[in-house]
């Protein structure tokens, strides 16, 4: 089943995000086969990062929670909030 993981950065976390970016990319790169989509959430200016969104295949809600618990940004304390929800795609570009 697909799960959407919605993460919002805590205020002032941009330097920590930058310092952890390499580890984050390496971690995500190890899971691309299950990844539906993912990327940064940004302000309306299109460039100021305020969080992240991952939609990914997991065997269960618990597996999704375990995945994000191991994610380097999360372990470093970048996120103020993390929400994991089952996701059912209905419309997608083709």
WOGIPE-V842049 format. One record per backbone hydrogen bond with DSSP energy under -1.0 kcal/mol. CO is the residue of the C=O (numbers start at 1). NH is the residue of the N-H. E is the energy in kcal/mol with one decimal. If there is no record, write none. Layout:
BEGIN
[[CO NH E] [CO NH E]]
END
This chain:
BEGIN
[[1 58 -2.8] [2 87 -2.8] [3 56 -2.3] [4 85 -2.4] [5 54 -2.1] [6 83 -2.5] [7 52 -2.2] [8 80 -3.2] [8 81 -1.7] [10 13 -1.4] [13 17 -2.9] [14 18 -2.5] [15 19 -2.3] [16 20 -1.3] [20 24 -2.3] [21 25 -2.7] [22 26 -2.1] [23 27 -2.4] [24 28 -2.9] [25 29 -2.4] [28 31 -2.1] [31 34 -1.4] [34 57 -2.9] [37 55 -3.2] [39 53 -2.5] [41 50 -3.1] [41 51 -1.2] [43 46 -2.3] [48 43 -2.6] [50 9 -2.7] [51 41 -2.2] [52 7 -2.8] [53 39 -2.1] [54 5 -3.5] [55 36 -2.7] [55 37 -2.1] [56 3 -2.5] [60 64 -1.7] [61 65 -2.4] [62 66 -2.3] [63 67 -2.2] [64 68 -2.2] [65 69 -1.7] [66 70 -1.1] [71 75 -2.7] [72 76 -2.2] [73 78 -2.5] [78 10 -3.0] [81 8 -2.3] [83 6 -2.6] [85 4 -3.2]]
END
